[in-house]
Amino acid sequence: MGEAIGSEPNDGVAHLQAAALEMIAAARAFLEVAERVVQNPDAVRTAVGTVGAMAKAVMQTVDPASTKANGDRDADDQADPPIEHITLS
């Protein structure tokens, strides 16, 4: 019985060590990506532009009235506020 109690702190330490190693591995992966961004910003700019274009296409497909072809709302859309204000007395 004493052995089981004594192993619990060791198990906790082992889990903390494993978690710390995972965090270190994640930080290394993040730093590798950051290094690539610094070395080649044009590739990242292209990727971000592509993702933005895809997101815009999805939004236009899902709700064509919410976005215009150029991404701007026209004067009629801006005249109606998106929030209705209710006065409480």
Secondary structure, DSSP 8 states (H G I E B T S, - for coil): -HHHHHHHHHHHHHHHHHHHHHHHHHHHHHHHHHHHHHH-HHHHHHHHHHHHHHHHHHHHHH-TTTS-TTS---HHHHHS-SS------
